[in-house]
Amino acid sequence: MSMIAEYIISALLLLGSAFTLIGAIGLARLPDFFTRLHGPTKATTLGVGAIMLSSVIHFSATGEGVGTSEILITLFLVITAPVSANILAKAAMHIGVRTVENTKGKPWEQ
């Protein structure tokens, strides 16, 4: 494996782990449901996507072929995470989940 591939893989792993950590911290620290929803769906999707991309590059560079399972996992994650977040947010708005006092924008209360 070339040094350039190793540097790219290392950078993607560090970037992916940083995004995943930020998403996990956001899930634990943010004050209400709607703000907590952004942590796992935005940052963690980018984190897992970067980790899977590093796996694809690794197995391609070592000569084992392109990992179709990693590509399918990444595609499935990118497609399903925003849809599930949207459904969770709509369900929370429907049942009347409260927000923090200083949260701006409440389009469902017109």
N, CA, C and O atoms as a GROMACS GRO file, in nm:
protein
  440
    1MET      N    1   0.084  -0.117   0.000
    1MET     CA    2   0.000   0.000   0.000
    1MET      C    3   0.089   0.124   0.000
    1MET      O    4   0.192   0.128   0.068
    2SER      N    5   0.050   0.223  -0.077
    2SER     CA    6   0.132   0.343  -0.087
    2SER      C    7   0.112   0.434   0.035
    2SER      O    8   0.014   0.423   0.109
    3MET      N    9   0.208   0.520   0.053
    3MET     CA   10   0.203   0.613   0.167
    3MET      C   11   0.087   0.712   0.152
    3MET      O   12   0.026   0.752   0.252
    4ILE      N   13   0.057   0.751   0.029
    4ILE     CA   14  -0.052   0.845   0.007
    4ILE      C   15  -0.185   0.782   0.051
    4ILE      O   16  -0.267   0.847   0.115
    5ALA      N   17  -0.205   0.657   0.015
    5ALA     CA   18  -0.328   0.588   0.056
    5ALA      C   19  -0.336   0.577   0.208
    5ALA      O   20  -0.443   0.594   0.266
    6GLU      N   21  -0.224   0.549   0.273
    6GLU     CA   22  -0.224   0.540   0.419
    6GLU      C   23  -0.257   0.674   0.483
    6GLU      O   24  -0.328   0.679   0.583
    7TYR      N   25  -0.205   0.783   0.427
    7TYR     CA   26  -0.236   0.916   0.480
    7TYR      C   27  -0.384   0.951   0.460
    7TYR      O   28  -0.447   1.008   0.548
    8ILE      N   29  -0.438   0.916   0.344
    8ILE     CA   30  -0.579   0.943   0.317
    8ILE      C   31  -0.667   0.861   0.412
    8ILE      O   32  -0.764   0.913   0.466
    9ILE      N   33  -0.633   0.734   0.430
    9ILE     CA   34  -0.709   0.648   0.521
    9ILE      C   35  -0.702   0.700   0.664
    9ILE      O   36  -0.804   0.705   0.733
   10SER      N   37  -0.584   0.740   0.707
   10SER     CA   38  -0.568   0.794   0.843
   10SER      C   39  -0.648   0.923   0.861
   10SER      O   40  -0.712   0.943   0.964
   11ALA      N   41  -0.642   1.010   0.761
   11ALA     CA   42  -0.717   1.136   0.770
   11ALA      C   43  -0.867   1.111   0.775
   11ALA      O   44  -0.938   1.176   0.852
   12LEU      N   45  -0.915   1.018   0.693
   12LEU     CA   46  -1.058   0.987   0.693
   12LEU      C   47  -1.102   0.923   0.826
   12LEU      O   48  -1.210   0.952   0.876
   13LEU      N   49  -1.017   0.837   0.882
   13LEU     CA   50  -1.050   0.778   1.011
   13LEU      C   51  -1.055   0.882   1.122
   13LEU      O   52  -1.144   0.879   1.207
   14LEU      N   53  -0.959   0.974   1.122
   14LEU     CA   54  -0.960   1.080   1.222
   14LEU      C   55  -1.080   1.173   1.204
   14LEU      O   56  -1.144   1.212   1.302
   15LEU      N   57  -1.109   1.209   1.080
   15LEU     CA   58  -1.223   1.294   1.053
   15LEU      C   59  -1.354   1.225   1.092
   15LEU      O   60  -1.442   1.287   1.152
   16GLY      N   61  -1.367   1.099   1.056
   16GLY     CA   62  -1.487   1.024   1.090
   16GLY      C   63  -1.505   1.008   1.239
   16GLY      O   64  -1.616   1.021   1.290
   17SER      N   65  -1.397   0.979   1.309
   17SER     CA   66  -1.409   0.963   1.454
   17SER      C   67  -1.438   1.096   1.522
   17SER      O   68  -1.510   1.100   1.622
   18ALA      N   69  -1.385   1.206   1.469
   18ALA     CA   70  -1.414   1.338   1.526
   18ALA      C   71  -1.562   1.373   1.507
   18ALA      O   72  -1.626   1.422   1.600
   19PHE      N   73  -1.616   1.349   1.387
   19PHE     CA   74  -1.757   1.378   1.364
   19PHE      C   75  -1.847   1.289   1.450
   19PHE      O   76  -1.948   1.336   1.503
   20THR      N   77  -1.810   1.163   1.465
   20THR     CA   78  -1.890   1.073   1.548
   20THR      C   79  -1.886   1.117   1.694
   20THR      O   80  -1.988   1.113   1.763
   21LEU      N   81  -1.770   1.159   1.742
   21LEU     CA   82  -1.758   1.209   1.879
   21LEU      C   83  -1.840   1.336   1.899
   21LEU      O   84  -1.908   1.351   2.001
   22ILE      N   85  -1.834   1.426   1.803
   22ILE     CA   86  -1.913   1.550   1.813
   22ILE      C   87  -2.062   1.519   1.815
   22ILE      O   88  -2.138   1.580   1.890
   23GLY      N   89  -2.104   1.423   1.732
   23GLY     CA   90  -2.245   1.383   1.733
   23GLY      C   91  -2.288   1.322   1.864
   23GLY      O   92  -2.398   1.349   1.911
   24ALA      N   93  -2.202   1.240   1.922
   24ALA     CA   94  -2.235   1.178   2.051
   24ALA      C   95  -2.239   1.282   2.163
   24ALA      O   96  -2.327   1.277   2.250
   25ILE      N   97  -2.147   1.376   2.161
   25ILE     CA   98  -2.149   1.483   2.262
   25ILE      C   99  -2.273   1.570   2.244
   25ILE      O  100  -2.335   1.610   2.343
   26GLY      N  101  -2.309   1.598   2.119
   26GLY     CA  102  -2.430   1.676   2.093
   26GLY      C  103  -2.554   1.606   2.143
   26GLY      O  104  -2.645   1.670   2.196
   27LEU      N  105  -2.560   1.475   2.126
   27LEU     CA  106  -2.674   1.398   2.173
   27LEU      C  107  -2.685   1.405   2.325
   27LEU      O  108  -2.795   1.413   2.380
   28ALA      N  109  -2.572   1.402   2.393
   28ALA     CA  110  -2.573   1.403   2.539
   28ALA      C  111  -2.591   1.542   2.599
   28ALA      O  112  -2.650   1.555   2.706
   29ARG      N  113  -2.542   1.646   2.531
   29ARG     CA  114  -2.537   1.778   2.593
   29ARG      C  115  -2.646   1.876   2.552
   29ARG      O  116  -2.677   1.967   2.629
   30LEU      N  117  -2.705   1.859   2.435
   30LEU     CA  118  -2.802   1.958   2.390
   30LEU      C  119  -2.930   1.949   2.472
   30LEU      O  120  -2.964   1.842   2.522
   31PRO      N  121  -3.003   2.062   2.487
   31PRO     CA  122  -3.107   2.069   2.589
   31PRO      C  123  -3.241   2.003   2.557
   31PRO      O  124  -3.304   1.950   2.648
   32ASP      N  125  -3.287   2.005   2.433
   32ASP     CA  126  -3.420   1.949   2.407
   32ASP      C  127  -3.416   1.851   2.289
   32ASP      O  128  -3.314   1.834   2.224
   33PHE      N  129  -3.529   1.789   2.264
   33PHE     CA  130  -3.538   1.683   2.164
   33PHE      C  131  -3.499   1.732   2.025
   33PHE      O  132  -3.424   1.663   1.956
   34PHE      N  133  -3.548   1.846   1.984
   34PHE     CA  134  -3.525   1.893   1.848
   34PHE      C  135  -3.379   1.929   1.824
   34PHE      O  136  -3.328   1.906   1.714
   35THR      N  137  -3.312   1.985   1.923
   35THR     CA  138  -3.170   2.013   1.906
   35THR      C  139  -3.087   1.886   1.918
   35THR      O  140  -2.985   1.872   1.850
   36ARG      N  141  -3.130   1.792   2.002
   36ARG     CA  142  -3.060   1.664   2.014
   36ARG      C  143  -3.068   1.582   1.887
   36ARG      O  144  -2.981   1.499   1.861
   37LEU      N  145  -3.171   1.603   1.810
   37LEU     CA  146  -3.191   1.526   1.688
   37LEU      C  147  -3.082   1.553   1.584
   37LEU      O  148  -3.054   1.466   1.502
   38HIS      N  149  -3.022   1.670   1.588
   38HIS     CA  150  -2.919   1.704   1.490
   38HIS      C  151  -2.789   1.629   1.512
   38HIS      O  152  -2.719   1.598   1.416
   39GLY      N  153  -2.755   1.599   1.636
   39GLY     CA  154  -2.629   1.530   1.665
   39GLY      C  155  -2.613   1.397   1.594
   39GLY      O  156  -2.519   1.380   1.517
   40PRO      N  157  -2.702   1.303   1.617
   40PRO     CA  158  -2.686   1.173   1.553
   40PRO      C  159  -2.710   1.174   1.403
   40PRO      O  160  -2.650   1.095   1.330
   41THR      N  161  -2.797   1.262   1.355
   41THR     CA  162  -2.829   1.254   1.212
   41THR      C  163  -2.730   1.328   1.125
   41THR      O  164  -2.702   1.282   1.014
   42LYS      N  165  -2.679   1.437   1.169
   42LYS     CA  166  -2.589   1.514   1.084
   42LYS      C  167  -2.443   1.470   1.102
   42LYS      O  168  -2.379   1.421   1.009
   43ALA      N  169  -2.393   1.487   1.223
   43ALA     CA  170  -2.251   1.462   1.247
   43ALA      C  171  -2.216   1.314   1.240
   43ALA      O  172  -2.113   1.277   1.184
   44THR      N  173  -2.300   1.231   1.295
   44THR     CA  174  -2.269   1.089   1.296
   44THR      C  175  -2.279   1.029   1.156
   44THR      O  176  -2.203   0.937   1.123
   45THR      N  177  -2.370   1.079   1.074
   45THR     CA  178  -2.377   1.031   0.936
   45THR      C  179  -2.249   1.063   0.862
   45THR      O  180  -2.196   0.979   0.789
   46LEU      N  181  -2.197   1.184   0.881
   46LEU     CA  182  -2.069   1.218   0.819
   46LEU      C  183  -1.956   1.135   0.877
   46LEU      O  184  -1.865   1.095   0.804
   47GLY      N  185  -1.960   1.109   1.006
   47GLY     CA  186  -1.855   1.030   1.069
   47GLY      C  187  -1.851   0.887   1.020
   47GLY      O  188  -1.745   0.837   0.983
   48VAL      N  189  -1.964   0.821   1.019
   48VAL     CA  190  -1.969   0.682   0.972
   48VAL      C  191  -1.940   0.676   0.823
   48VAL      O  192  -1.877   0.581   0.776
   49GLY      N  193  -1.985   0.776   0.747
   49GLY     CA  194  -1.953   0.780   0.604
   49GLY      C  195  -1.804   0.791   0.578
   49GLY      O  196  -1.752   0.724   0.489
   50ALA      N  197  -1.735   0.874   0.655
   50ALA     CA  198  -1.590   0.887   0.638
   50ALA      C  199  -1.517   0.760   0.679
   50ALA      O  200  -1.420   0.721   0.614
   51ILE      N  201  -1.563   0.694   0.785
   51ILE     CA  202  -1.500   0.569   0.827
   51ILE      C  203  -1.521   0.460   0.722
   51ILE      O  204  -1.429   0.384   0.692
   52MET      N  205  -1.640   0.452   0.668
   52MET     CA  206  -1.667   0.352   0.563
   52MET      C  207  -1.588   0.382   0.437
   52MET      O  208  -1.539   0.290   0.371
   53LEU      N  209  -1.574   0.510   0.402
   53LEU     CA  210  -1.494   0.546   0.286
   53LEU      C  211  -1.347   0.508   0.306
   53LEU      O  212  -1.281   0.465   0.211
   54SER      N  213  -1.297   0.523   0.426
   54SER     CA  214  -1.159   0.481   0.453
   54SER      C  215  -1.145   0.330   0.441
   54SER      O  216  -1.041   0.281   0.397
   55SER      N  217  -1.248   0.256   0.477
   55SER     CA  218  -1.246   0.110   0.462
   55SER      C  219  -1.245   0.071   0.315
   55SER      O  220  -1.174  -0.021   0.275
   56VAL      N  221  -1.323   0.141   0.234
   56VAL     CA  222  -1.325   0.114   0.089
   56VAL      C  223  -1.188   0.141   0.029
   56VAL      O  224  -1.138   0.061  -0.051
   57ILE      N  225  -1.126   0.252   0.067
   57ILE     CA  226  -0.993   0.285   0.014
   57ILE      C  227  -0.890   0.183   0.060
   57ILE      O  228  -0.804   0.143  -0.018
   58HIS      N  229  -0.899   0.140   0.185
   58HIS     CA  230  -0.804   0.042   0.237
   58HIS      C  231  -0.810  -0.089   0.158
   58HIS      O  232  -0.708  -0.140   0.114
   59PHE      N  233  -0.931  -0.143   0.142
   59PHE     CA  234  -0.942  -0.271   0.073
   59PHE      C  235  -0.916  -0.259  -0.076
   59PHE      O  236  -0.875  -0.356  -0.140
   60SER      N  237  -0.938  -0.141  -0.133
   60SER     CA  238  -0.903  -0.121  -0.273
   60SER      C  239  -0.752  -0.112  -0.290
   60SER      O  240  -0.697  -0.164  -0.388
   61ALA      N  241  -0.685  -0.047  -0.196
   61ALA     CA  242  -0.540  -0.028  -0.208
   61ALA      C  243  -0.463  -0.156  -0.179
   61ALA      O  244  -0.353  -0.173  -0.231
   62THR      N  245  -0.518  -0.245  -0.097
   62THR     CA  246  -0.447  -0.369  -0.067
   62THR      C  247  -0.471  -0.477  -0.171
   62THR      O  248  -0.413  -0.585  -0.163
   63GLY      N  249  -0.554  -0.448  -0.268
   63GLY     CA  250  -0.576  -0.543  -0.377
   63GLY      C  251  -0.687  -0.643  -0.353
   63GLY      O  252  -0.699  -0.740  -0.428
   64GLU      N  253  -0.767  -0.624  -0.250
   64GLU     CA  254  -0.876  -0.716  -0.221
   64GLU      C  255  -1.004  -0.678  -0.294
   64GLU      O  256  -1.106  -0.745  -0.278
   65GLY      N  257  -1.001  -0.572  -0.373
   65GLY     CA  258  -1.117  -0.530  -0.449
   65GLY      C  259  -1.198  -0.425  -0.375
   65GLY      O  260  -1.179  -0.400  -0.256
   66VAL      N  261  -1.287  -0.364  -0.450
   66VAL     CA  262  -1.372  -0.261  -0.393
   66VAL      C  263  -1.476  -0.328  -0.303
   66VAL      O  264  -1.543  -0.423  -0.344
   67GLY      N  265  -1.488  -0.279  -0.182
   67GLY     CA  266  -1.582  -0.337  -0.086
   67GLY      C  267  -1.724  -0.291  -0.115
   67GLY      O  268  -1.764  -0.181  -0.075
   68THR      N  269  -1.800  -0.374  -0.182
   68THR     CA  270  -1.937  -0.334  -0.213
   68THR      C  271  -2.024  -0.327  -0.088
   68THR      O  272  -2.118  -0.248  -0.082
   69SER      N  273  -1.993  -0.408   0.012
   69SER     CA  274  -2.073  -0.401   0.135
   69SER      C  275  -2.055  -0.266   0.205
   69SER      O  276  -2.151  -0.211   0.258
   70GLU      N  277  -1.933  -0.213   0.206
   70GLU     CA  278  -1.911  -0.082   0.268
   70GLU      C  279  -1.983   0.028   0.192
   70GLU      O  280  -2.039   0.119   0.251
   71ILE      N  281  -1.980   0.018   0.060
   71ILE     CA  282  -2.049   0.119  -0.022
   71ILE      C  283  -2.199   0.112   0.002
   71ILE      O  284  -2.265   0.216   0.012
   72LEU      N  285  -2.253  -0.008   0.010
   72LEU     CA  286  -2.397  -0.023   0.035
   72LEU      C  287  -2.436   0.025   0.174
   72LEU      O  288  -2.542   0.086   0.191
   73ILE      N  289  -2.352   0.000   0.274
   73ILE     CA  290  -2.379   0.048   0.410
   73ILE      C  291  -2.381   0.201   0.412
   73ILE      O  292  -2.470   0.261   0.472
   74THR      N  293  -2.283   0.262   0.347
   74THR     CA  294  -2.277   0.408   0.343
   74THR      C  295  -2.397   0.465   0.270
   74THR      O  296  -2.457   0.562   0.316
   75LEU      N  297  -2.433   0.406   0.158
   75LEU     CA  298  -2.549   0.453   0.082
   75LEU      C  299  -2.677   0.440   0.164
   75LEU      O  300  -2.758   0.532   0.167
   76PHE      N  301  -2.694   0.326   0.230
   76PHE     CA  302  -2.812   0.305   0.313
   76PHE      C  303  -2.818   0.405   0.427
   76PHE      O  304  -2.926   0.457   0.458
   77LEU      N  305  -2.705   0.434   0.489
   77LEU     CA  306  -2.700   0.529   0.599
   77LEU      C  307  -2.734   0.670   0.552
   77LEU      O  308  -2.810   0.742   0.617
   78VAL      N  309  -2.678   0.710   0.439
   78VAL     CA  310  -2.701   0.844   0.388
   78VAL      C  311  -2.847   0.862   0.346
   78VAL      O  312  -2.902   0.972   0.357
   79ILE      N  313  -2.909   0.756   0.298
   79ILE     CA  314  -3.049   0.765   0.256
   79ILE      C  315  -3.144   0.762   0.377
   79ILE      O  316  -3.240   0.839   0.381
   80THR      N  317  -3.119   0.675   0.473
   80THR     CA  318  -3.216   0.655   0.580
   80THR      C  319  -3.205   0.753   0.697
   80THR      O  320  -3.306   0.781   0.761
   81ALA      N  321  -3.087   0.805   0.727
   81ALA     CA  322  -3.074   0.894   0.844
   81ALA      C  323  -3.156   1.021   0.831
   81ALA      O  324  -3.226   1.055   0.927
   82PRO      N  325  -3.153   1.094   0.720
   82PRO     CA  326  -3.237   1.214   0.712
   82PRO      C  327  -3.387   1.183   0.713
   82PRO      O  328  -3.466   1.259   0.770
   83VAL      N  329  -3.425   1.073   0.652
   83VAL     CA  330  -3.567   1.036   0.649
   83VAL      C  331  -3.616   1.003   0.790
   83VAL      O  332  -3.723   1.048   0.830
   84SER      N  333  -3.538   0.924   0.863
   84SER     CA  334  -3.580   0.890   0.999
   84SER      C  335  -3.580   1.012   1.091
   84SER      O  336  -3.667   1.023   1.178
   85ALA      N  337  -3.485   1.105   1.072
   85ALA     CA  338  -3.485   1.227   1.153
   85ALA      C  339  -3.608   1.312   1.123
   85ALA      O  340  -3.667   1.371   1.213
   86ASN      N  341  -3.645   1.318   0.996
   86ASN     CA  342  -3.765   1.394   0.959
   86ASN      C  343  -3.890   1.333   1.021
   86ASN      O  344  -3.976   1.405   1.072
   87ILE      N  345  -3.901   1.202   1.016
   87ILE     CA  346  -4.017   1.134   1.074
   87ILE      C  347  -4.020   1.154   1.227
   87ILE      O  348  -4.127   1.177   1.284
   88LEU      N  349  -3.906   1.144   1.292
   88LEU     CA  350  -3.901   1.167   1.437
   88LEU      C  351  -3.941   1.310   1.472
   88LEU      O  352  -4.015   1.332   1.568
   89ALA      N  353  -3.893   1.408   1.394
   89ALA     CA  354  -3.928   1.547   1.422
   89ALA      C  355  -4.077   1.572   1.401
   89ALA      O  356  -4.140   1.643   1.480
   90LYS      N  357  -4.134   1.515   1.294
   90LYS     CA  358  -4.278   1.533   1.271
   90LYS      C  359  -4.360   1.467   1.380
   90LYS      O  360  -4.462   1.522   1.424
   91ALA      N  361  -4.318   1.350   1.425
   91ALA     CA  362  -4.390   1.282   1.533
   91ALA      C  363  -4.381   1.364   1.662
   91ALA      O  364  -4.479   1.374   1.735
   92ALA      N  365  -4.266   1.421   1.691
   92ALA     CA  366  -4.249   1.502   1.811
   92ALA      C  367  -4.335   1.628   1.804
   92ALA      O  368  -4.394   1.668   1.904
   93MET      N  369  -4.342   1.690   1.686
   93MET     CA  370  -4.428   1.807   1.670
   93MET      C  371  -4.575   1.769   1.686
   93MET      O  372  -4.653   1.844   1.744
   94HIS      N  373  -4.612   1.653   1.636
   94HIS     CA  374  -4.751   1.608   1.643
   94HIS      C  375  -4.796   1.582   1.786
   94HIS      O  376  -4.909   1.616   1.823
   95ILE      N  377  -4.710   1.522   1.867
   95ILE     CA  378  -4.750   1.493   2.005
   95ILE      C  379  -4.721   1.609   2.100
   95ILE      O  380  -4.757   1.603   2.218
   96GLY      N  381  -4.658   1.714   2.050
   96GLY     CA  382  -4.638   1.835   2.131
   96GLY      C  383  -4.520   1.832   2.224
   96GLY      O  384  -4.530   1.877   2.338
   97VAL      N  385  -4.409   1.779   2.179
   97VAL     CA  386  -4.288   1.779   2.262
   97VAL      C  387  -4.243   1.924   2.280
   97VAL      O  388  -4.232   2.000   2.184
   98ARG      N  389  -4.216   1.961   2.402
   98ARG     CA  390  -4.178   2.100   2.434
   98ARG      C  391  -4.032   2.126   2.398
   98ARG      O  392  -3.948   2.036   2.395
   99THR      N  393  -4.006   2.254   2.370
   99THR     CA  394  -3.870   2.298   2.342
   99THR      C  395  -3.820   2.381   2.460
   99THR      O  396  -3.896   2.411   2.552
  100VAL      N  397  -3.694   2.417   2.455
  100VAL     CA  398  -3.635   2.503   2.557
  100VAL      C  399  -3.691   2.643   2.537
  100VAL      O  400  -3.733   2.678   2.427
  101GLU      N  401  -3.693   2.723   2.643
  101GLU     CA  402  -3.752   2.857   2.640
  101GLU      C  403  -3.702   2.944   2.525
  101GLU      O  404  -3.782   3.008   2.457
  102ASN      N  405  -3.571   2.949   2.503
  102ASN     CA  406  -3.517   3.043   2.405
  102ASN      C  407  -3.497   2.980   2.267
  102ASN      O  408  -3.419   3.034   2.187
  103THR      N  409  -3.563   2.870   2.235
  103THR     CA  410  -3.555   2.812   2.102
  103THR      C  411  -3.635   2.899   2.006
  103THR      O  412  -3.750   2.933   2.033
  104LYS      N  413  -3.573   2.935   1.894
  104LYS     CA  414  -3.639   3.024   1.798
  104LYS      C  415  -3.707   2.941   1.690
  104LYS      O  416  -3.661   2.831   1.657
  105GLY      N  417  -3.814   2.992   1.637
  105GLY     CA  418  -3.884   2.930   1.524
  105GLY      C  419  -3.972   2.816   1.566
  105GLY      O  420  -3.924   2.708   1.599
  106LYS      N  421  -4.101   2.839   1.566
  106LYS     CA  422  -4.198   2.735   1.597
  106LYS      C  423  -4.307   2.739   1.489
  106LYS      O  424  -4.416   2.790   1.515
  107PRO      N  425  -4.279   2.688   1.372
  107PRO     CA  426  -4.376   2.700   1.263
  107PRO      C  427  -4.504   2.622   1.286
  107PRO      O  428  -4.606   2.650   1.222
  108TRP      N  429  -4.504   2.526   1.375
  108TRP     CA  430  -4.624   2.445   1.398
  108TRP      C  431  -4.722   2.514   1.493
  108TRP      O  432  -4.833   2.463   1.513
  109GLU      N  433  -4.685   2.629   1.551
  109GLU     CA  434  -4.772   2.701   1.644
  109GLU      C  435  -4.818   2.831   1.580
  109GLU      O  436  -4.790   2.938   1.634
  110GLN      N  437  -4.887   2.825   1.469
  110GLN     CA  438  -4.932   2.948   1.404
  110GLN      C  439  -5.073   2.979   1.435
  110GLN      O  440  -5.127   3.079   1.388
   0.00000   0.00000   0.00000
